[in-house]
Amino acid sequence: MTDPLDTESQRKQIIAKRNRAVALSLGALVVLFFVLTLVKFHP
């Protein structure tokens, strides 16, 4: 059988990776919005 501590650590690693992916996606959207705003309002 698998060790419960091992499955817990795997679960934490997966959650941490998912959190990083979500943070990077949100950061990319913020940068994209900022760039589009600069382009739109630049004379």
C-alpha positions, 0 to 999 in steps of 0.5 A: 500500500502507499504511505499516507504521508507520501500521498499527502506530500504528492497532493501538496505538490500538485496543489502548489503547482496548480497555484503557480500556474493560476498565478502565472495566468493571472499575471499574464492577463494583468500584463496583457491588459496593461499593454492593451491599455497603453496601446489604446490610450497612447496618442 
